[in-house]
Amino acid sequence: MSNVAASHWHEARGLRLAARLTATNPQPPSLGLAREGVLRRAVGLTLEASGCSAPLGSRCRVETAGGRWVETEVVGFAGDRTFLMPTANLEGLLPNARVVPTRRRGEVAVGEGLLGRVIDSDGVPFDGRGPVRAENWVGLGGVAINPLMREPITRSLDVGVRAINALLPIGRGQRIGLFAGSGVGKSTLLGMMTRYTAADVIVVGLIGERGREVRDFVEATLGEEGLRRSVVVAAPADRPPLARLHGALRATAIAEWYRDQGLHVLLLMDSLTRFAHAQREIGLSVGEPPTTRGYPPSVFAKLPQLVERAGNGAEGAGSITAFYTVLTEGDDQQEPIADAARAILDGHIVLTRRIADAGQYPAIDVEVSVSRVMQDITDPAWRERIRKLKRLMAAYSAQRDLIAIGAYQRGSDPAVDEAMARWPAIQAFLGQDVTEASDVEASRAALARLLDGTDTSTLPQVLEI
């Protein structure tokens, strides 16, 4: 075979095989020239190499003391300096160490063998059950879908939570934000949805969580039965920022592969805020200017790139219904990441400390939560009941302080009077034990009984499901 023919053949084989070409066969032009460099500077988690030529997003290995190598990724360059970020902890780095491009970009091993496994951001098993059996490889960054080719959201999804199924109906392929401060039951609600949601496959991304919480989620929340249909990607808080970033991207890539097989996937990402924190650390380390509360511009570019990968596939393909938790610092719903997330998601469910402190779980604030696809998956009668219940709750909230001290005079406002009469039943409707599941039909029926009943004194008994 001539050199020209060999070159075309290798070019068609793609990036992975192109890395194995010998010196007698020229590299495909699209890969560019990779050149070994020297480590010149290490400040914090940012490494600077000179003489190194490697494309943005590609991997390089840096030699350390003892002959070990650290895997890094190219995150930027300036002049003849290439900026690298490690995917693992840095130990034994030396000045003038060799920096060797690997001609490899981030890739994700996918296949049926992932089901029931717990892996880290590099795909290495956490569960001690040996190597992951994978049949295919996909890119870490995914492939964009033409928005006009996506199947519209027309079917509701049962998540097993009465307040969500009845008042904030979720569509198959929807992207939802779960906004919560610390200690208001976010993880508990995620666990309920993991156990009760009607999905073929569940992909969980635990990004920046405490190591203890990873084990608790796998053993207590998922359990043996839930783990069998799940894939867990964990990038705990002690991992470098690039590893946490890759954890979210890997979980999304795995969900995309299952969707492309025609399956309906539930993607739970905990949390979108820590994904943003990881990108903030990377951006500031390579010299990006801080803009909004210390977040560089790349953070607000990365968020929609991640979220838009979820959703329905093309007509007849599968779907990814995604829940992204957003940590509202100081319970501030207007902090930058929460505000940006609301703009790019298909709705948001807000958990508030006031409701949690009152002992109601899940602590969903129905008045400020919204599902933006509700109009497409509900009928007029259902929507009218949702609006009526929200009006009653808003009327009660407006007079809450007067009612609490007994200063409200009955007869002043018919809407408040009705809300007060129904309030115990409304609270019973919104509360749900973690061991209880309520499907869509049962939740709709409970809402109808709550609002259409005439004898309000008997509503709490009627609402037992």
N, C-alpha and C positions, 0 to 999 in steps of 0.2 A: 504494500500500500504506500502511495506517495505521501510526502510530508503534507501536501495541501489537502489530500483526501483525509488523512488522519486528523488534521486540524478541524475539518468540518465535522467529522464523526464525534470527536471529543466535545466540540462546542454544543452539539445537539444533546449530549449526555448530561450537560448541566454542571452546576457548581461543584457538586460532590465528587464526580469523576474527574472534573477538570483539575482538581487539586492533586490528582495522582499522575498527571502527565510527566513524562521524562523530559530531560533537557533537549532531546532531539526533536520533540514535538512542540511547536509554539503554543503558548497559552492563548485562549480566546481573548480577543481585544476587549470585550466587555468587562473582564476581570481586572484589567490594569496590571501594573508592575508592582509586585510585592517585594520589599527589600528589608533585610534585617537591619535593626537599629540598636542603639545603646541607651540605657536608662540614665537620664541626666538629673532628674529631680523627683522627689517624693514628698508631697506636702499633704498631710491628712490622708485621704483616700484617693487623691489624684496623683497619677504618675505621668511624668513628661519624658518622652523619648526623642532623641534626635537621630537623623539618618534613616528613620523607619518610614516606609511607604506602604500604607494599607488603607483600604476604603473605610468610610464611616460605617459603623455597625459591625465590622468584621472582628474576628478574634485574634489575639496575639498571646503568646506565652512569654513570661518573664522568668529568667533563671534566678534562683535564690541560692543561699548557702546550702551546701550539702547536696547539690545537684538536683534539687527539686525545682519544679516549675509551677508558676501561678498563672491561672487563666485570667485574661483581661479582655475588655472590649474597647474598641476605639470609639470615643464619645466626642472628639473634636480635634481641631488642629489650628495652629497659628504659625505662619511662616514655615520654618523647618522643624517645628516642634509638634509632636503628636501626643494628644491627651488620652490617657487610658484610665479605665476604672476596673478594679478587680471584682471577680464574681465570688471570691472566697477571701478568708482572712489573710492579711499580709504578714508573713513571718520570714525573717532571714534575707530581706532585700539588701543588696549591696550596690554601691555606686558603680556606674559603668557596666551594669549587668546586661546580658544579651536580651534583646527583645525580638522575638521571631514571629512574624505573621504566619498564621496557620491556613490562610486562604479559605476560612470557613466562617459562615454566618450562623446566627442562632437557628437551630433546628429542633424540632420536637418529635420524639418517637411516639407514635399513636397506634392503637390497635385494640382489639377486644381484651388483650391481656392486661390492660390498664384497670379494668373494672375490679373493684375491691382493694385497690392498692393506694398507699399513701406515699407520695414522692416529694422531693424538694424542688427548688426552682430550676435545677439542672437535670431533673428526671431521675435522680438517684433515689432508690427506695429508702424510706424512713422505717418501714415496718419489719425489716429483717427477714423478709420472705424470699430473698434471692433476686436476681435480675428481672426486670420487667420484660415480658415478651411483647415485642412490637413488630408489626408487619409493614408499617409505612412511616414515612417522614413528611412533615409539613413545616412550613416556615413559621418562625416565632411571631412575625408581624402580621400573618394572615394575608388574605387576598380580599380587596374591596369588592362588594357586590353592588351592581347597578341598582340604585334605589327604585327604578321603574320596573325592575325584574322581581322585586321582592313580593311575596304573597301578602295581601293585606290581612290585618288582624280582624277576624270575624268570629272567632270562637272563644268562649270564656274558659278559663283554667281553674280547676278546683285546687285551692291551696290548703283546705282543711280548717281554716280559721274563719269563724262566723262573721266577725266584724268586717273582714276584708271581702269575703265572698258575697255578703249581702250589700254592703255600703260602698265598697271600693273595688268592684269587680275587676279582676285581672284577665287580660286577653292573652291567648297563646302567642308568644313572640314579642311580648311587651317588655320594656326596660323600666324598672321601678327603683326608686331610691328609698332606702329605709333610714330616715333621719332620726338620730337619737344621741343624747348625751351619755355619759357614763352611768352605769348602774340602773338603767330603766327597763331592762328586760329585752334588749336587742338580741342577744345570743339565744335566749329562750324562745323568742318568736321565730328566729331562724331555724332552731331545732324543730319546732312544730311544723314548719313548712317543709323541712327536709323529710320528715316522717310521713306527712299526709298529702303532699302534692302529687297529682297524677302526672308523672313524667316517666319516660323510658329510662333515662340516665340522669344522674345528678352529678354535677361537677362543682366542687367546693374549692375556692381559693382563699386560704387563710394567710393574709398578707400583713406582716408586722404584728402578729398576735404574740402574746406571751407563750413560751413553750408549754407551760402547764395547760393553757387553754386548748392547744392543739390536741393533746392527749384526751382531755375532757370531751372535746367535740367528737373525736373519733370513737371513743369507748362509750361515753354516756349519752351523747346526743344521737349519733348515727346508730350505734349498736351494731351487732353482727349482721342483722337482717338488712339494715339500711346501707351498710358498707358494701354489701354484695352488688348493689346497683349504682355504686358511687365511685368517683375518682376524687381523691383529696390531694391538692397541691399546697404544701405548707412552706412559707418563707418567714420564719419567726423574726421577732424584733431584733435579735442579735446578729442577723445576717447583714452583709453590706447592702447599701441602697440599691446597687445594680441587681443583686440577687432578689430583693423584694420586688423590684420592677419586673424582672423576668418571671417571677412567680405569677403575677397577674396575667402577663402575656401568655405564659404556658397554659394556665387554666383556660383562658379564652380560646387558644388554639386547639386544645383537646375538645372543648365543647363544639367548636366549629367542625371538627372532623366527624364527630358523632352526628351532628346536624346534617352533614353532607351524605351520611349513610341513610338518611330518611327518618331519623329518630327525633323524638321530642325531648329536648334537654332542658333541665332546670340548672341554671348557673347562679351560684351564691358566692358573691365576692365580699369578703370581710377583711379590709374595708377599702373603699375608694379613696378615703382621706389619707390612709397610710401609703397608698400608691402615689398620691400627690406629694406626700412628704418625701418619699424616696426620690422622685424626680426633682424636687426642690433641692435636696442635698447634692444631686448630680449637677444640676444647672449652676448652683452657686459655686461649686468646686471648680468648674471650668471657666468661671468668669462672667456668667450671665448677670445682668443687673437685677437686683430685687425691685419688684414693682408694688404689687398689692400685698401688704402685710408680710413682706419678705418672700413672697412667691415670685419666681422669675417667669417670663412669658411662656417658656416651654411647657410649664405645668398645664396652662389653660389650652395649649395645643394638643397635649397628650391625652387629656381626659376624653374629648369626643372621639379621638382615634381609637381608644379602647372600647368605649361604650357602643359606637356604631358597628362594631364587629358582631354584636349580639343581634337578636331579632329573627324574624322569619327568613328562610332561604327562598330560592326561586319557587315558582309554581310547582306543587307536587313534592317538594323536598321537605326536610324536617324543619325544626324551629329551635330557637334558644330563647327561653323566657328567663330574664336575668334580674336578680335582686342585688343591688349594690348598697352596702351600708355606708352611711356618711356620718362621721362623728362631729357633732356640733359642739365646738369648743365653748365651754361656759354656757351651754344651752342657747347659744346665739345662732338663730336660724339665718342670719344675714352674713355670716362669716364667708370669706371668699370661695372656699371649695363647695360649701353648701349652696351658695348662690349660683355658682357655675354649673353644679350638678343639676339643679332644678331646671335650668334652661335647656339641657341636652337630653333629659330623661323623659319618659312617657308618663310621668306621674310620680308622686311621692307620698309615702306614709310616714307620719310624724309621731314619734313616741315622746310624751312629755313627762317631766318629773312630777308635776302636780298630780297627774292621774296615777302614776306609780306610787307616790307617797300616800295616796288615798286607798291603796291596796287593791286596785283594779288591774288585772292582767288579762290579755296584753294591754299595755298602757297607750292605746292608739287614740290620738286626738283627731276624731272624725271631722271636726269643723274645719281644720286647716289642712287636711289630707285630700288628695285628689287623684283620680285615675283618668287620664286623658283619652282613653279609648272606651270609656263607659258608654258613650253615645252609640258606638258601633256594635256592642255586644249585649245590650239590654233592650227590653221593650218599654213602651211608654208608661205602662202601669208600674213597672219596677222602678223606673226613674222618678216617677211622681212620689212613690213611697220614700225613696232616698231623700228627695228634696224636703218632704214633710218632716222626716225625722231630724234633718239638719236644722230646719226652722225651729223645731221644738227645742233642740239642744242650744241653739243660739239665743232663743228667748230666755231660757233658764240661766245661761251663762251671764247674760246682761244684768240679771237681778240676783246673781248668786250671793253677793254680800248682804243684801237686804233680807234674802230668804234665810241666810245663816243666822242672823241675829233676831229673826222674827219680826222685822219691821215691814215686810211686804204685806200689803192689804189685798186679800183675795177679792177679785172682781175688778181690779185696776186694769188688767190686761188679760183678755181671754186666752191668748197664746201662752202666757206665763202660767195661768191657772191650769191649762191642759198639760203643760210640761211638768208642773209640780205633781199633778195627779199620776202621771205616767213615769216619773223619774225612777222609782225603784225598779220598775220593769225594764226601763231603758238600760240601767246599770247592769241588771241581770243578763240582758241581751248582749251587751258589749263584753262582759267578762267571760272567760273560758278557761277551764283547767287544761294544763299541758297534756294530760292523758286523754283528753276528749277531742274527737274529730267531728267537724260539721261540714258536710259537703254542700255544694252550691244549692241544690234543691231544698235541703233541710234549712239552710240559712235563709233562703227566700221565703220559705213557709213561715219561719219564725218571725221575720220582719213583717209579713202580712198579718200574722196574729197580733203582733205588738200594736200595729197602727189601725187595724180594722176592727179590733175588739171593742165592744161597747161597755163592758163591765171592767173598768180599769182596776178595781180592787182585786180581781182574780188573775190579772195578767202575769205576775211572777210564777204562779202555778202552771198556767197555760204554757209558759215559755220553757218548761223543762223538756230537754231534748235528749 
